[in-house]
Amino acid sequence: VLEIIDELRETGHRALVFSQFTSHLALVREALDRAGITYEYLDGSTPSEQRTKRIAAFQGGSADLFLISLKAGGTGLNLTAADSVIHLDPWWNPAVEDQATDRAYRIGQQRAVQVHKLVCAGTVEDRVAQLLGKKRELASKVVGAGERWITELGDAELRELVALSKDAVVSDADAGEEERGR
């Protein structure tokens, strides 16, 4: 992450750095402090008044980086001073990551926003990221292709779609039986 941060800073970019773990952010803070790199910081324990001040400071140019816990940064932030987003670790729900990334994509953003997602190769997170990528791709085909989408899917994609649907139906049926049993 420090290599990415150095490259971004050298090329005049400012970044939002997200993690689901405040302990992970603490490690990054220590490294940034050692390197003399200024940053703003926000997590769920940040008081409302400090939250507002830190957001205003970042937007005003006080630092090149804003370190934010996913839970604290998921909603209610407009951080268009950043044109880069770094996710230090994957979140199991991709909508949460997307919502965090959207903090830089708000009204008033004048630049393209670049997103970096850091995942260790060969880990469970790596496999989850691959699966989420496949599901996003499949969803974009379904949503983006209008009525033609089904004819553009390959055999493997059709099998995956049917398997996903079967799982959803089983889950819905199980949930219904639980409700009736109460």
Backbone as JSON Lines, residues from 0, in Angstrom:
{"i":0,"aa":"V","n":[0.83,-1.2,0.0],"ca":[0.0,0.0,0.0],"c":[0.87,1.26,0.0]}
{"i":1,"aa":"L","n":[2.01,1.2,0.67],"ca":[2.88,2.38,0.69],"c":[3.43,2.71,-0.7]}
{"i":2,"aa":"E","n":[3.7,1.68,-1.5],"ca":[4.15,1.92,-2.87],"c":[3.07,2.63,-3.68]}
{"i":3,"aa":"I","n":[1.84,2.19,-3.53],"ca":[0.72,2.82,-4.24],"c":[0.57,4.26,-3.77]}
{"i":4,"aa":"I","n":[0.63,4.46,-2.46],"ca":[0.49,5.81,-1.9],"c":[1.59,6.73,-2.42]}
{"i":5,"aa":"D","n":[2.83,6.26,-2.43],"ca":[3.94,7.07,-2.94],"c":[3.71,7.45,-4.4]}
{"i":6,"aa":"E","n":[3.29,6.47,-5.2],"ca":[3.03,6.74,-6.62],"c":[1.9,7.76,-6.8]}
{"i":7,"aa":"L","n":[0.84,7.6,-6.04],"ca":[-0.27,8.54,-6.13],"c":[0.17,9.96,-5.74]}
{"i":8,"aa":"R","n":[0.89,10.06,-4.66],"ca":[1.34,11.38,-4.19],"c":[2.29,12.03,-5.19]}
{"i":9,"aa":"E","n":[3.2,11.22,-5.77],"ca":[4.15,11.76,-6.75],"c":[3.46,12.3,-7.98]}
{"i":10,"aa":"T","n":[2.3,11.75,-8.31],"ca":[1.58,12.18,-9.52],"c":[0.42,13.12,-9.19]}
{"i":11,"aa":"G","n":[0.39,13.63,-7.96],"ca":[-0.58,14.65,-7.6],"c":[-1.99,14.16,-7.28]}
{"i":12,"aa":"H","n":[-2.1,12.89,-6.93],"ca":[-3.42,12.34,-6.61],"c":[-3.64,12.3,-5.1]}
{"i":13,"aa":"R","n":[-4.9,12.36,-4.72],"ca":[-5.29,12.24,-3.32],"c":[-6.21,11.03,-3.2]}
{"i":14,"aa":"A","n":[-6.11,10.33,-2.06],"ca":[-6.8,9.04,-1.96],"c":[-7.57,8.87,-0.66]}
{"i":15,"aa":"L","n":[-8.64,8.1,-0.79],"ca":[-9.38,7.58,0.35],"c":[-8.86,6.16,0.55]}
{"i":16,"aa":"V","n":[-8.52,5.8,1.79],"ca":[-8.0,4.48,2.1],"c":[-8.98,3.82,3.07]}
{"i":17,"aa":"F","n":[-9.64,2.74,2.6],"ca":[-10.66,2.07,3.4],"c":[-10.18,0.71,3.9]}
{"i":18,"aa":"S","n":[-10.59,0.37,5.12],"ca":[-10.41,-0.97,5.66],"c":[-11.59,-1.27,6.57]}
{"i":19,"aa":"Q","n":[-11.94,-2.54,6.65],"ca":[-12.99,-2.94,7.58],"c":[-12.42,-3.08,8.99]}
{"i":20,"aa":"F","n":[-11.08,-3.08,9.1],"ca":[-10.42,-3.29,10.39],"c":[-9.68,-2.03,10.83]}
{"i":21,"aa":"T","n":[-10.06,-1.47,11.97],"ca":[-9.35,-0.3,12.49],"c":[-7.92,-0.67,12.87]}
{"i":22,"aa":"S","n":[-7.69,-1.94,13.24],"ca":[-6.32,-2.37,13.55],"c":[-5.44,-2.35,12.29]}
{"i":23,"aa":"H","n":[-6.02,-2.64,11.14],"ca":[-5.29,-2.56,9.88],"c":[-4.96,-1.1,9.57]}
{"i":24,"aa":"L","n":[-5.94,-0.23,9.78],"ca":[-5.7,1.2,9.57],"c":[-4.63,1.71,10.53]}
{"i":25,"aa":"A","n":[-4.59,1.16,11.75],"ca":[-3.57,1.58,12.72],"c":[-2.17,1.26,12.21]}
{"i":26,"aa":"L","n":[-2.0,0.11,11.57],"ca":[-0.7,-0.25,11.0],"c":[-0.3,0.73,9.89]}
{"i":27,"aa":"V","n":[-1.27,1.09,9.06],"ca":[-1.0,2.05,7.98],"c":[-0.66,3.41,8.58]}
{"i":28,"aa":"R","n":[-1.38,3.8,9.62],"ca":[-1.1,5.09,10.29],"c":[0.33,5.13,10.82]}
{"i":29,"aa":"E","n":[0.76,4.04,11.45],"ca":[2.13,3.97,11.97],"c":[3.15,4.15,10.85]}
{"i":30,"aa":"A","n":[2.93,3.48,9.74],"ca":[3.85,3.57,8.6],"c":[3.84,4.99,8.01]}
{"i":31,"aa":"L","n":[2.66,5.6,7.92],"ca":[2.58,6.97,7.4],"c":[3.25,7.95,8.34]}
{"i":32,"aa":"D","n":[3.07,7.75,9.64],"ca":[3.73,8.63,10.63],"c":[5.24,8.52,10.5]}
{"i":33,"aa":"R","n":[5.77,7.29,10.36],"ca":[7.22,7.11,10.2],"c":[7.72,7.79,8.93]}
{"i":34,"aa":"A","n":[6.91,7.78,7.88],"ca":[7.31,8.37,6.6],"c":[7.04,9.88,6.54]}
{"i":35,"aa":"G","n":[6.39,10.41,7.57],"ca":[6.08,11.84,7.59],"c":[4.98,12.24,6.62]}
{"i":36,"aa":"I","n":[4.09,11.33,6.31],"ca":[3.0,11.6,5.38],"c":[1.76,11.99,6.18]}
{"i":37,"aa":"T","n":[1.18,13.13,5.85],"ca":[0.0,13.6,6.57],"c":[-1.26,12.9,6.04]}
{"i":38,"aa":"Y","n":[-2.22,12.76,6.93],"ca":[-3.47,12.11,6.58],"c":[-4.55,12.56,7.55]}
{"i":39,"aa":"E","n":[-5.78,12.35,7.15],"ca":[-6.92,12.5,8.06],"c":[-7.38,11.09,8.38]}
{"i":40,"aa":"Y","n":[-8.11,10.95,9.49],"ca":[-8.53,9.62,9.94],"c":[-9.95,9.67,10.47]}
{"i":41,"aa":"L","n":[-10.71,8.61,10.14],"ca":[-12.1,8.55,10.58],"c":[-12.48,7.09,10.83]}
{"i":42,"aa":"D","n":[-13.02,6.83,12.02],"ca":[-13.59,5.51,12.28],"c":[-14.87,5.7,13.07]}
{"i":43,"aa":"G","n":[-15.5,4.61,13.45],"ca":[-16.79,4.68,14.12],"c":[-16.77,5.37,15.47]}
{"i":44,"aa":"S","n":[-15.6,5.48,16.08],"ca":[-15.51,6.12,17.39],"c":[-15.24,7.63,17.29]}
{"i":45,"aa":"T","n":[-15.08,8.14,16.08],"ca":[-14.82,9.57,15.9],"c":[-16.08,10.36,16.25]}
{"i":46,"aa":"P","n":[-15.98,11.28,17.21],"ca":[-17.16,12.09,17.56],"c":[-17.64,12.91,16.36]}
{"i":47,"aa":"S","n":[-18.92,13.19,16.32],"ca":[-19.56,13.88,15.2],"c":[-18.86,15.21,14.86]}
{"i":48,"aa":"E","n":[-18.54,15.98,15.87],"ca":[-17.88,17.28,15.65],"c":[-16.51,17.09,14.99]}
{"i":49,"aa":"Q","n":[-15.73,16.11,15.47],"ca":[-14.42,15.82,14.88],"c":[-14.57,15.27,13.46]}
{"i":50,"aa":"R","n":[-15.57,14.47,13.26],"ca":[-15.85,13.92,11.93],"c":[-16.02,15.05,10.92]}
{"i":51,"aa":"T","n":[-16.87,16.01,11.27],"ca":[-17.13,17.15,10.39],"c":[-15.86,17.94,10.13]}
{"i":52,"aa":"K","n":[-15.04,18.17,11.16],"ca":[-13.79,18.92,11.01],"c":[-12.8,18.18,10.11]}
{"i":53,"aa":"R","n":[-12.69,16.88,10.3],"ca":[-11.73,16.09,9.5],"c":[-12.15,16.04,8.03]}
{"i":54,"aa":"I","n":[-13.43,15.93,7.78],"ca":[-13.93,15.93,6.4],"c":[-13.61,17.27,5.75]}
{"i":55,"aa":"A","n":[-13.92,18.35,6.44],"ca":[-13.66,19.7,5.91],"c":[-12.16,19.91,5.69]}
{"i":56,"aa":"A","n":[-11.34,19.42,6.61],"ca":[-9.9,19.57,6.47],"c":[-9.39,18.84,5.22]}
{"i":57,"aa":"F","n":[-9.84,17.61,5.03],"ca":[-9.4,16.86,3.85],"c":[-9.87,17.54,2.57]}
{"i":58,"aa":"Q","n":[-11.12,17.93,2.54],"ca":[-11.66,18.6,1.36],"c":[-10.9,19.9,1.08]}
{"i":59,"aa":"G","n":[-10.41,20.53,2.15],"ca":[-9.66,21.78,2.02],"c":[-8.21,21.6,1.66]}
{"i":60,"aa":"G","n":[-7.72,20.37,1.61],"ca":[-6.35,20.12,1.18],"c":[-5.35,19.87,2.29]}
{"i":61,"aa":"S","n":[-5.8,19.56,3.49],"ca":[-4.89,19.36,4.61],"c":[-3.99,18.14,4.46]}
{"i":62,"aa":"A","n":[-4.43,17.16,3.67],"ca":[-3.66,15.92,3.55],"c":[-3.96,15.27,2.2]}
{"i":63,"aa":"D","n":[-3.03,14.39,1.79],"ca":[-3.22,13.66,0.54],"c":[-4.02,12.38,0.74]}
{"i":64,"aa":"L","n":[-4.17,11.96,2.0],"ca":[-4.84,10.7,2.29],"c":[-5.9,10.89,3.35]}
{"i":65,"aa":"F","n":[-6.96,10.09,3.23],"ca":[-7.99,10.04,4.25],"c":[-8.21,8.56,4.56]}
{"i":66,"aa":"L","n":[-7.8,8.13,5.75],"ca":[-7.99,6.75,6.18],"c":[-9.34,6.63,6.86]}
{"i":67,"aa":"I","n":[-10.15,5.66,6.41],"ca":[-11.53,5.58,6.86],"c":[-11.91,4.12,7.08]}
{"i":68,"aa":"S","n":[-12.54,3.83,8.22],"ca":[-13.08,2.48,8.4],"c":[-14.32,2.37,7.53]}
{"i":69,"aa":"L","n":[-14.55,1.17,6.99],"ca":[-15.7,0.98,6.09],"c":[-17.01,1.37,6.75]}
{"i":70,"aa":"K","n":[-17.2,1.01,8.0],"ca":[-18.47,1.32,8.66],"c":[-18.65,2.82,8.85]}
{"i":71,"aa":"A","n":[-17.58,3.53,9.15],"ca":[-17.68,4.98,9.35],"c":[-17.82,5.73,8.03]}
{"i":72,"aa":"G","n":[-17.31,5.14,6.95],"ca":[-17.28,5.86,5.68],"c":[-18.3,5.41,4.67]}
{"i":73,"aa":"G","n":[-19.18,4.52,5.05],"ca":[-20.12,3.99,4.08],"c":[-21.19,4.96,3.63]}
{"i":74,"aa":"T","n":[-21.6,5.86,4.49],"ca":[-22.68,6.78,4.12],"c":[-22.39,8.18,4.61]}
{"i":75,"aa":"G","n":[-23.02,9.13,3.96],"ca":[-23.0,10.51,4.43],"c":[-21.74,11.3,4.19]}
{"i":76,"aa":"L","n":[-20.86,10.82,3.34],"ca":[-19.62,11.55,3.08],"c":[-19.55,11.98,1.63]}
{"i":77,"aa":"N","n":[-19.08,13.2,1.43],"ca":[-18.83,13.72,0.09],"c":[-17.36,14.11,0.07]}
{"i":78,"aa":"L","n":[-16.53,13.27,-0.53],"ca":[-15.08,13.48,-0.5],"c":[-14.51,13.58,-1.91]}
{"i":79,"aa":"T","n":[-14.97,14.58,-2.64],"ca":[-14.57,14.75,-4.03],"c":[-13.15,15.29,-4.18]}
{"i":80,"aa":"A","n":[-12.49,15.63,-3.08],"ca":[-11.09,16.05,-3.17],"c":[-10.19,14.87,-3.53]}
{"i":81,"aa":"A","n":[-10.7,13.66,-3.32],"ca":[-9.95,12.45,-3.66],"c":[-10.3,12.01,-5.07]}
{"i":82,"aa":"D","n":[-9.29,11.54,-5.78],"ca":[-9.54,10.96,-7.1],"c":[-9.03,9.52,-7.17]}
{"i":83,"aa":"S","n":[-8.7,8.97,-6.01],"ca":[-8.28,7.58,-5.92],"c":[-8.88,6.97,-4.66]}
{"i":84,"aa":"V","n":[-9.18,5.68,-4.74],"ca":[-9.71,4.94,-3.6],"c":[-8.91,3.67,-3.47]}
{"i":85,"aa":"I","n":[-8.47,3.36,-2.25],"ca":[-7.73,2.13,-1.98],"c":[-8.52,1.33,-0.95]}
{"i":86,"aa":"H","n":[-8.85,0.09,-1.31],"ca":[-9.48,-0.84,-0.37],"c":[-8.39,-1.79,0.11]}
{"i":87,"aa":"L","n":[-8.06,-1.71,1.4],"ca":[-6.98,-2.52,1.95],"c":[-7.34,-3.99,2.08]}
{"i":88,"aa":"D","n":[-8.63,-4.26,2.26],"ca":[-9.07,-5.64,2.42],"c":[-10.48,-5.75,1.86]}
{"i":89,"aa":"P","n":[-10.81,-6.93,1.35],"ca":[-12.14,-7.09,0.74],"c":[-13.23,-7.22,1.8]}
{"i":90,"aa":"W","n":[-14.39,-6.72,1.45],"ca":[-15.56,-6.85,2.31],"c":[-16.45,-7.89,1.66]}
{"i":91,"aa":"W","n":[-17.09,-8.73,2.44],"ca":[-17.88,-9.83,1.88],"c":[-19.07,-9.35,1.07]}
{"i":92,"aa":"N","n":[-19.57,-8.19,1.36],"ca":[-20.69,-7.64,0.61],"c":[-20.15,-6.56,-0.33]}
{"i":93,"aa":"P","n":[-20.12,-6.82,-1.65],"ca":[-19.53,-5.85,-2.57],"c":[-20.26,-4.51,-2.58]}
{"i":94,"aa":"A","n":[-21.53,-4.49,-2.19],"ca":[-22.26,-3.23,-2.15],"c":[-21.68,-2.28,-1.1]}
{"i":95,"aa":"V","n":[-21.14,-2.83,-0.03],"ca":[-20.51,-2.0,1.01],"c":[-19.26,-1.34,0.45]}
{"i":96,"aa":"E","n":[-18.44,-2.1,-0.28],"ca":[-17.26,-1.52,-0.92],"c":[-17.67,-0.46,-1.93]}
{"i":97,"aa":"D","n":[-18.68,-0.77,-2.74],"ca":[-19.13,0.18,-3.75],"c":[-19.6,1.47,-3.09]}
{"i":98,"aa":"Q","n":[-20.33,1.34,-2.0],"ca":[-20.84,2.52,-1.3],"c":[-19.68,3.36,-0.77]}
{"i":99,"aa":"A","n":[-18.65,2.71,-0.25],"ca":[-17.48,3.44,0.23],"c":[-16.77,4.13,-0.93]}
{"i":100,"aa":"T","n":[-16.58,3.42,-2.03],"ca":[-15.94,4.0,-3.21],"c":[-16.72,5.22,-3.7]}
{"i":101,"aa":"D","n":[-18.03,5.15,-3.61],"ca":[-18.87,6.25,-4.08],"c":[-18.64,7.55,-3.32]}
{"i":102,"aa":"R","n":[-17.95,7.52,-2.19],"ca":[-17.65,8.75,-1.46],"c":[-16.86,9.71,-2.34]}
{"i":103,"aa":"A","n":[-16.05,9.19,-3.26],"ca":[-15.26,10.03,-4.17],"c":[-16.0,10.33,-5.46]}
{"i":104,"aa":"Y","n":[-17.07,9.62,-5.75],"ca":[-17.82,9.77,-7.0],"c":[-19.02,10.69,-6.83]}
{"i":105,"aa":"R","n":[-19.0,11.61,-5.92],"ca":[-20.15,12.44,-5.62],"c":[-20.27,13.6,-6.61]}
{"i":106,"aa":"I","n":[-21.4,14.29,-6.52],"ca":[-21.61,15.48,-7.34],"c":[-20.49,16.46,-7.02]}
{"i":107,"aa":"G","n":[-19.89,17.0,-8.04],"ca":[-18.79,17.93,-7.87],"c":[-17.44,17.31,-8.22]}
{"i":108,"aa":"Q","n":[-17.39,16.0,-8.41],"ca":[-16.14,15.35,-8.78],"c":[-15.79,15.75,-10.21]}
{"i":109,"aa":"Q","n":[-14.6,16.3,-10.39],"ca":[-14.18,16.8,-11.69],"c":[-13.22,15.86,-12.41]}
{"i":110,"aa":"R","n":[-12.72,14.84,-11.71],"ca":[-11.71,13.95,-12.29],"c":[-12.19,12.5,-12.29]}
{"i":111,"aa":"A","n":[-11.55,11.69,-13.11],"ca":[-11.82,10.25,-13.09],"c":[-11.29,9.69,-11.77]}
{"i":112,"aa":"V","n":[-12.01,8.75,-11.21],"ca":[-11.61,8.15,-9.94],"c":[-11.05,6.76,-10.21]}
{"i":113,"aa":"Q","n":[-9.86,6.5,-9.68],"ca":[-9.2,5.21,-9.84],"c":[-9.35,4.42,-8.54]}
{"i":114,"aa":"V","n":[-9.71,3.14,-8.65],"ca":[-9.94,2.29,-7.48],"c":[-8.9,1.17,-7.45]}
{"i":115,"aa":"H","n":[-8.27,1.0,-6.29],"ca":[-7.3,-0.07,-6.06],"c":[-7.86,-0.98,-4.98]}
{"i":116,"aa":"K","n":[-7.9,-2.28,-5.26],"ca":[-8.34,-3.26,-4.26],"c":[-7.18,-4.2,-4.01]}
{"i":117,"aa":"L","n":[-6.71,-4.23,-2.78],"ca":[-5.57,-5.07,-2.42],"c":[-6.07,-6.41,-1.87]}
{"i":118,"aa":"V","n":[-5.61,-7.48,-2.5],"ca":[-5.99,-8.83,-2.09],"c":[-4.74,-9.7,-2.17]}
{"i":119,"aa":"C","n":[-4.46,-10.45,-1.13],"ca":[-3.31,-11.37,-1.13],"c":[-3.64,-12.59,-1.98]}
{"i":120,"aa":"A","n":[-2.74,-12.89,-2.9],"ca":[-2.94,-14.03,-3.81],"c":[-2.98,-15.34,-3.04]}
{"i":121,"aa":"G","n":[-3.86,-16.24,-3.49],"ca":[-3.93,-17.57,-2.93],"c":[-4.66,-17.67,-1.6]}
{"i":122,"aa":"T","n":[-5.36,-16.63,-1.2],"ca":[-6.07,-16.64,0.08],"c":[-7.57,-16.84,-0.15]}
{"i":123,"aa":"V","n":[-8.29,-17.04,0.93],"ca":[-9.75,-17.12,0.84],"c":[-10.29,-15.83,0.22]}
{"i":124,"aa":"E","n":[-9.72,-14.69,0.63],"ca":[-10.18,-13.41,0.08],"c":[-9.97,-13.35,-1.43]}
{"i":125,"aa":"D","n":[-8.88,-13.93,-1.91],"ca":[-8.61,-13.97,-3.34],"c":[-9.71,-14.75,-4.06]}
{"i":126,"aa":"R","n":[-10.07,-15.9,-3.52],"ca":[-11.13,-16.71,-4.13],"c":[-12.48,-15.99,-4.07]}
{"i":127,"aa":"V","n":[-12.75,-15.32,-2.96],"ca":[-14.01,-14.56,-2.83],"c":[-14.02,-13.43,-3.86]}
{"i":128,"aa":"A","n":[-12.9,-12.73,-4.0],"ca":[-12.83,-11.63,-4.97],"c":[-13.07,-12.14,-6.39]}
{"i":129,"aa":"Q","n":[-12.53,-13.3,-6.72],"ca":[-12.76,-13.89,-8.04],"c":[-14.23,-14.22,-8.24]}
{"i":130,"aa":"L","n":[-14.84,-14.81,-7.23],"ca":[-16.26,-15.15,-7.31],"c":[-17.11,-13.88,-7.46]}
{"i":131,"aa":"L","n":[-16.8,-12.86,-6.67],"ca":[-17.55,-11.61,-6.77],"c":[-17.38,-10.98,-8.15]}
{"i":132,"aa":"G","n":[-16.18,-11.07,-8.7],"ca":[-15.95,-10.55,-10.05],"c":[-16.81,-11.25,-11.08]}
{"i":133,"aa":"K","n":[-16.91,-12.56,-10.97],"ca":[-17.76,-13.32,-11.9],"c":[-19.22,-12.92,-11.74]}
{"i":134,"aa":"K","n":[-19.66,-12.76,-10.51],"ca":[-21.06,-12.39,-10.28],"c":[-21.34,-10.97,-10.79]}
{"i":135,"aa":"R","n":[-20.4,-10.06,-10.6],"ca":[-20.58,-8.7,-11.13],"c":[-20.67,-8.72,-12.65]}
{"i":136,"aa":"E","n":[-19.79,-9.5,-13.27],"ca":[-19.79,-9.6,-14.73],"c":[-21.12,-10.16,-15.23]}
{"i":137,"aa":"L","n":[-21.59,-11.2,-14.59],"ca":[-22.87,-11.8,-14.97],"c":[-24.0,-10.79,-14.78]}
{"i":138,"aa":"A","n":[-24.0,-10.1,-13.67],"ca":[-25.04,-9.1,-13.4],"c":[-25.01,-7.98,-14.43]}
{"i":139,"aa":"S","n":[-23.8,-7.54,-14.81],"ca":[-23.72,-6.45,-15.8],"c":[-24.25,-6.92,-17.16]}
{"i":140,"aa":"K","n":[-24.05,-8.18,-17.48],"ca":[-24.6,-8.7,-18.73],"c":[-26.12,-8.73,-18.68]}
{"i":141,"aa":"V","n":[-26.66,-9.12,-17.55],"ca":[-28.11,-9.21,-17.39],"c":[-28.72,-7.81,-17.44]}
{"i":142,"aa":"V","n":[-28.15,-6.87,-16.72],"ca":[-28.72,-5.53,-16.62],"c":[-28.41,-4.69,-17.85]}
{"i":143,"aa":"G","n":[-27.21,-4.82,-18.4],"ca":[-26.78,-3.93,-19.46],"c":[-27.15,-4.32,-20.87]}
{"i":144,"aa":"A","n":[-27.63,-5.52,-21.09],"ca":[-27.86,-5.98,-22.46],"c":[-29.31,-5.94,-22.89]}
{"i":145,"aa":"G","n":[-30.18,-5.42,-22.06],"ca":[-31.59,-5.38,-22.43],"c":[-32.14,-6.79,-22.56]}
{"i":146,"aa":"E","n":[-32.98,-7.02,-23.54],"ca":[-33.61,-8.33,-23.71],"c":[-32.69,-9.35,-24.37]}
{"i":147,"aa":"R","n":[-31.59,-8.93,-24.95],"ca":[-30.68,-9.84,-25.65],"c":[-29.76,-10.59,-24.69]}
{"i":148,"aa":"W","n":[-29.71,-10.22,-23.44],"ca":[-28.69,-10.74,-22.53],"c":[-28.65,-12.26,-22.47]}
{"i":149,"aa":"I","n":[-29.78,-12.91,-22.49],"ca":[-29.8,-14.36,-22.34],"c":[-29.14,-15.06,-23.53]}
{"i":150,"aa":"T","n":[-29.28,-14.48,-24.72],"ca":[-28.69,-15.11,-25.91],"c":[-27.18,-14.9,-25.96]}
{"i":151,"aa":"E","n":[-26.67,-13.96,-25.19],"ca":[-25.24,-13.66,-25.21],"c":[-24.46,-14.43,-24.15]}
{"i":152,"aa":"L","n":[-25.15,-15.18,-23.3],"ca":[-24.47,-15.94,-22.27],"c":[-23.94,-17.25,-22.83]}
{"i":153,"aa":"G","n":[-22.75,-17.65,-22.37],"ca":[-22.19,-18.94,-22.76],"c":[-22.77,-20.04,-21.89]}
{"i":154,"aa":"D","n":[-22.43,-21.29,-22.23],"ca":[-22.94,-22.44,-21.48],"c":[-22.59,-22.36,-20.0]}
{"i":155,"aa":"A","n":[-21.34,-22.02,-19.7],"ca":[-20.91,-21.97,-18.3],"c":[-21.67,-20.89,-17.54]}
{"i":156,"aa":"E","n":[-21.89,-19.75,-18.19],"ca":[-22.63,-18.66,-17.54],"c":[-24.09,-19.05,-17.29]}
{"i":157,"aa":"L","n":[-24.68,-19.74,-18.25],"ca":[-26.06,-20.21,-18.07],"c":[-26.16,-21.2,-16.91]}
{"i":158,"aa":"R","n":[-25.18,-22.12,-16.83],"ca":[-25.18,-23.07,-15.71],"c":[-25.04,-22.33,-14.38]}
{"i":159,"aa":"E","n":[-24.16,-21.33,-14.35],"ca":[-23.96,-20.56,-13.12],"c":[-25.24,-19.81,-12.75]}
{"i":160,"aa":"L","n":[-25.9,-19.24,-13.73],"ca":[-27.14,-18.52,-13.48],"c":[-28.2,-19.45,-12.91]}
{"i":161,"aa":"V","n":[-28.33,-20.62,-13.49],"ca":[-29.31,-21.59,-13.0],"c":[-28.93,-22.04,-11.59]}
{"i":162,"aa":"A","n":[-27.66,-22.27,-11.35],"ca":[-27.21,-22.7,-10.01],"c":[-27.5,-21.6,-9.0]}
{"i":163,"aa":"L","n":[-27.26,-20.35,-9.36],"ca":[-27.54,-19.24,-8.44],"c":[-29.03,-19.16,-8.17]}
{"i":164,"aa":"S","n":[-29.84,-19.32,-9.2],"ca":[-31.28,-19.25,-9.03],"c":[-31.77,-20.39,-8.14]}
{"i":165,"aa":"K","n":[-31.26,-21.59,-8.36],"ca":[-31.64,-22.75,-7.56],"c":[-31.33,-22.49,-6.09]}
{"i":166,"aa":"D","n":[-30.14,-21.95,-5.79],"ca":[-29.76,-21.64,-4.41],"c":[-30.71,-20.62,-3.81]}
{"i":167,"aa":"A","n":[-31.06,-19.6,-4.59],"ca":[-31.96,-18.56,-4.08],"c":[-33.34,-19.12,-3.8]}
{"i":168,"aa":"V","n":[-33.84,-20.0,-4.69],"ca":[-35.16,-20.59,-4.49],"c":[-35.16,-21.46,-3.25]}
{"i":169,"aa":"V","n":[-34.13,-22.28,-3.08],"ca":[-34.04,-23.14,-1.91],"c":[-34.0,-22.28,-0.65]}
{"i":170,"aa":"S","n":[-33.19,-21.22,-0.68],"ca":[-33.09,-20.34,0.49],"c":[-34.43,-19.68,0.78]}
{"i":171,"aa":"D","n":[-35.12,-19.2,-0.25],"ca":[-36.42,-18.57,-0.04],"c":[-37.43,-19.57,0.51]}
{"i":172,"aa":"A","n":[-37.41,-20.79,-0.02],"ca":[-38.34,-21.82,0.45],"c":[-38.05,-22.17,1.9]}
{"i":173,"aa":"D","n":[-36.76,-22.31,2.22],"ca":[-36.39,-22.61,3.61],"c":[-36.85,-21.51,4.53]}
{"i":174,"aa":"A","n":[-36.66,-20.26,4.11],"ca":[-37.07,-19.12,4.94],"c":[-38.58,-19.12,5.13]}
{"i":175,"aa":"G","n":[-39.33,-19.45,4.08],"ca":[-40.79,-19.49,4.19],"c":[-41.26,-20.56,5.15]}
{"i":176,"aa":"E","n":[-40.6,-21.72,5.11],"ca":[-40.98,-22.79,6.03],"c":[-40.7,-22.41,7.47]}
{"i":177,"aa":"E","n":[-39.57,-21.7,7.69],"ca":[-39.27,-21.25,9.03],"c":[-40.33,-20.29,9.53]}
{"i":178,"aa":"E","n":[-40.76,-19.38,8.65],"ca":[-41.78,-18.4,9.03],"c":[-43.08,-19.1,9.4]}
{"i":179,"aa":"R","n":[-43.48,-20.08,8.56],"ca":[-44.74,-20.8,8.83],"c":[-44.65,-21.62,10.11]}
{"i":180,"aa":"G","n":[-43.44,-22.08,10.46],"ca":[-43.27,-22.91,11.63],"c":[-43.33,-22.16,12.93]}
{"i":181,"aa":"R","n":[-43.27,-20.88,12.9],"ca":[-43.25,-20.09,14.14],"c":[-44.58,-19.89,14.72]}
